[in-house]
Amino acid sequence: MKIKRKIISATLAVGLLFACQPKQNKGVDIPKQVQLSEQQFSLLTTDAKKANRLPRTLEANGEMHFTHEKKFDWTEGFFPGSCWYLYGLTQDPKWKENAIQFQSLFKEHKDITTNHDLGFVFNCSYGNGYRMTNNEEYKQVMIDAANALITRFNPNVGCIKSWDVHRGWQAERGWKYPVIIDNMMNLELLFEVSKLTGDDTFKNIAIAHADTTLKNHYRDDNSSYHVIDYDPETGEVRNKHTAQGFAHESSWARGQAWGLYGYTLCYRYTQDEKYLNMAQKIANYILTYKGTPEDGIPYWDYNAANIPNEPRDASAAAVTVSALIELNGYSNHDYKSNIDKIMTSLSSNAYFAKPGENKHFLLKHSTGSIPHNNEIDVPLNYADYYYLEALYRLQNLNN
């Protein structure tokens, strides 16, 4: 199949990548949404500075939930990352200053080897900072984090291990080497550090992980399992399970979005057609699923038991639409109408908070993990991050 794509280098920075594509968006008023986002985040950063903490979500009682002061939190990179995107959207130096201040709170976590989410944390914060400033200090933080992340790679399996299973609910599942679809999002850090250093070790591990996931995580209909449990000695698949979805064979909404985004970025860095083809297949599954509401914002799991009386997940929609904006520049398929619909929905009063509401987060109605009774129908800092990333990508298309 002949693929429509712009002549772009896989090594271009994300901002330049999207600036090279043609104008395409009329579905959302970008300047208005940027202005509203600034209003909310000005209030949110004031609250965060008072606490010297990173906002994550709201508690059940409506009070702010900050990340722990010292303990690693997989979401800690999203708040400073949102500030970086506001800086990119407005060029107002206060957002750059905020990003620098808040990402410094977890800099020492770059050397942690007990968690797989170093890519999320450090690419979304220091990675965006480096792309926008070329600060060499940020580059070194990214390199250090990537070196820590690859210690979790097992060549027998061909994947980076997601969770350690010696304690907690993960151990109760009987898993040996669980790999979650979310882990596709941590590969961008490895690809980027390979580009920055010229060391293919990071890229080769990312490719191995992507290929193994492609082989084992996806069903015939191009939906994804959440967790694949491997034998660490043989690499054989032991279990195909879920942790945050409704059932092992169901389609957890955010998991589908992680896969779409992950294979789109894999194509950006490698130009390997199999990743583009997979991203298009996942997009087709997401966008043609008959049970998705008309506004394009999915239920937290496509197969949840009590649809339509189930919570939505705006975070899944935000990840999806950001990925679609990039994918639209590579594919013969035109995703513009889908992008417009999702962005219009997320920007509407139904999902986008009015100034002063929602404890100053942007988006309402996201879902963290219903099986764990955690973060249900609340704002989430990563929903805001990917919404702002989508605005940033759309603005660059129109400049």
N, C-alpha and C positions, 0 to 999 in steps of 0.2 A: 504494500500500500504506500502510495506517495504521501509523505507527511508534509503539511504546511508548517513551516517554522521560519522564524526570523534568523538571519545570519548572525549568530551571537556566540561568543566564546563562553564555554562552560566555566571559565575562571573569572568572568565579570562579577563584580559585586552586585548584590541583590538590587540595590537602588538603580544602578546603571542598567541592569538587565531589563527592568520594567520600563525604564525611560526610553528604551529602544523600540518599544512596541507602539502600534498606532493607537489613536484615540478610540475609545470604545464605550465609555460609560456615560449614561444619562439617567440611570435608575435611582441615583441618590444624590442629594445636594451636598457635595463634598465640603465646600467652605462652611456651610451651616453646621454639618456634623463635627467638623474640626473645632469650630467655635464652641459648640455645646460640650464637646469632650474636654476642651481646655477649662471651661467653667467648672465642670465636675472634678477634674483632676487637680485643679488649683485648691479646691477644698479638701480633696483626699490627701494631697501631699502635705497640707497643713496639719491634718490629723496624724499622718505618719511621722512627721517631724517632731511633733509633741511627744509621741511614744518612742521615737527613734527605732521604729519597727517597720516591717513590711506587711502591708495589708494583703490578706488572702481571700477572705470571704466574710459572711456574717454568721453568727451563732443563731441557734434556733430562737433565741429571745430577741433577735434583731441587733445585738451588740457586735461590734467589730471583732473579727478574729484575725489576729496578726500571726505571722510565722514566729516560731520560737527564737529567742534572742541568739542562741548559740547552736542549736540542733539543726542539722541539714534538713531542708524542706524542698521537695522537688519543684515547688512553685515559686521559689524565692527570686528567680531571675526575671519573672514576668513584669513585676511592677517597675523596676528600673528600665526594663525593655520597653514598656509602654511610654515611659518618659523619653526614651531615645526616639521613638516614633513620633511623639509630639514635637520633639526638636526637629526631626526631619520634615514634618508637615508644616511647621511654622517658622523655623529658624530663630525662634525666640531662645536666647541663651539660658533663660531660667530653667528650661526643660533639660538642657544639657547638664546644668549644675545639679539639678535634682537627680538625674540618672547617675551621675558620678557619686553623689552622696549616698544614695541607697544601694548601689552595687558594692560599695566598699564594705557594707555590713556583713557580707558573706565571702569576701575575697579568699579567706583562709580555707574555705571549703574546696578549693581547686585541687587539693591533693588527696581528697577522700577517695578511697578505693572500694568502699563498701556499698556504693550506690551507683546505679546505672544512669541516673538522670543528670549527670554532669553536662551533657550536651544541651538539654533544655535550659539549665541554669546559666551556663556560661556563654553559650552562643546567643541566647536572647538578650543578655545583658552586655557583657564585655565584647561579644561578637558584633553586635549592632554598634556599640561604641567605637570599635576599631574601624568598622566600615565607614563611619561618619567622621572620624577624627584622625585616623592613622596614628593613634597614640601607641607607641611601641610597648608601653607597659601593658596595655590591654592584649596585645598580641602574645606576650609572654604568658599571661594568665591563661589564654586560650590553649597554648601549647602545653602548659602544665596540666590543665584539666583533661586534655586529650590523652596525655600520657597516663594519667590516672585511670581514665575510662578504659583504655585498651587492656589493662591488667585483668579485666573481667571477660576477656575473649578466650574461648576454648576452641582450639582448632579441630578437636574431635567432633564438636557439635557444629562449628562454623557460625556461631552466634556469640554475642555479648550476653552474659547472664543478667537477667533482670533483678530478681530478688534472691537474697540469701535466705535459706530455708531452715536454719538451725533453731529458730524460735518463732513464736507468734502464730498467727493464723495460716501463714504460708506453710509452716512445718506441719500443721494439722492436715493439710491437703495431701500429704504424702509425696510431694514433688521432690525431684532431685535437681533439676536444672531448668527452672521456668523462664521462658522468654515471652514477653508480652508484645502485642502489636505496637504499643506506644513507643517501644524502643526504636522504631524506624525514625522517630523524630530526633534521636540523639546522634544520628549519623552525620547530620550537617556539620557538626563541630569537627568530626574526623575528616570529612572531605575538605573543609575549609583550612584546617591545619596542614593537611598535605599540600595544598596549594601555597600556603604561606611559607612552608619550610622546604618544599621540594622532596620531602620524605614520603615515599609511596606506602610505607607501612600502615599509616592511618587510613588511607584510601582503600588499600587492599582488604583491611579488616571490615570497613564499611561495605564494600562490595560483597564480601563473603556473607556478612549478616543479611544483606538485602536479598541475596540469592537463596539462602537457606530459608528465609521467611517466605519468599515467593513460592518455594517448593512445598512448604508444610502448613502455612497459616491460612491458605485460601481454599475455599470450597469451589465446587464446580460452577456455582452461580456468581462467583467473584466476591462473595461476602467473606469476612474474616472471622476466624476464631480469635478470642482474646489471648488465651494462654496456651502455648505449646510447651509441654514438659518433656525434656530430653534426658536420655541416659548420658551422663558426662563422659563415660568411658568409651561408649560405642557410637554415640551420636544418634542412636535410634529414638524415634518418637515414642514416648511412654503414654502420654495423655494429651487429649485436645479438650481444654477446659475453658471456663470463664472465671473471673474474679469479680468483675464489676457489672457484668451483664446479667440478663434475666435467667438464662440457662446456657448450658454448654453449647447447644446448637443454635442459639439465638444470635441476632446481630446487634451487638452493643453499639449504639450510635456513634459515640466518640471514637471508638475503635475503628470504625469504617473511615472516619475522617482522618485519623492518624495515618492510616495506610495510604489514602489518596495523597496526602501532603508528602509523605515519606517517599513514595515512588516518583512523584513529580520532581522532588529535589534531587533524587538519584539520577534522573535523566538530565537535569541541569548540569550536573558535574561530570557525567560520563558520556553523554550523548548515545547511550546504549538503548537501542530501539525496544528491547524487552521491557525496560522500565517505563517508557512512554506508553507502550501497549497496555501494561498492567494498570497504570494510572487511569487510562481511558476506560478500561473495563470496570474499575472500581467506581469511577465517576458515573458510568452508565447504571451500575447497580444502585447507587445512592439516588440518582436523579429520576430514575424510572420506578422506584419502589412505590407500589400502589398504596401502601399504608401511610405514607408521609402526608401530613396535613397540607392543605392548599397553600399556606404561606411559606412552605419550604423549611420550616423549623421542625426537626424530627422529635418524636418521643425519645426518651432516654435510651430505650431499646426498641428496635423495630418490631419485636415479637413479645413485648411486655403483655402481661395477662389481662389487664383491665383497660386497654385502649378503647375509647378515647379518653378515659379518665385516668391518665397517666401523666406524670410530669414531662415537660419538654426539656430539651437540652440546647440552649442557645450557644453554649460553648462548642458543641459539635458543628452547628451551623456556621459559626465564625471560622473555625479551622477549615471547614469545607470550602467556604467562599473564598478565603485567602488562597487556598490551593488552586481553585478553579481559575482565578485571575491569572496565575502563572501558567497553568496548563493550557489556557486559551491561546497563549502565544506560541505553543508548540504544535497544537493539534489541528487537523483538518476539521474537526467538529467545532461548531461555534457554541460556546457556553455563555454567550453574552446575556441571553434572556434569563438563564438560571442565576447568573451573578446578580443581575438587576433585581430579580425577585427576592433573593435571600437578603441582599443588602438593604432593599427597601423595607423588608420585614424587620430586620434587626434595628433599623433606624427609626422605626415607628414607635408610637407611644406604648404599644403592646410590649415591647422589649427594651427600648432605650429609655432610661430613667430621665425624668424631668430634673432640671437643676435643683440641687439640694436634697433630692430624694435618694433612696437606695444606699444610704451612708456614703454617697458620692462615687460609688462604682458606676460604670456606664450601663452595662447590660443586666437585665433581670432574667430570671427563669432559666438558670443553668442547673445541672445535676452532676454532683460528684460521683457518689457511689451509693445507690439504693440498697444493694445487699449488705453494705456496712452501715446503713442508716446514717449516712454522712453527707452533708452538703447537698440537701435536697431542695430544689426550687429556690435557689439563692444566687446572688452574684458571685462570680469567680474571677480571680485576677487574670487567669489565662483566657477567659472569654473576652475580656476587655483588650488583652494584648493582641489576639488574632483579629479582632474587629479593627483596631487601630492599624495593624499591619495591612489589612485589606484596604482601608482608606489611603494609606501611604502608597500602596501599589497602584491603586486607581488614580491617585493624584499624579503619580509619575507617568502614567499613560497619557494624561491630558496636558502635560507640560512639554 
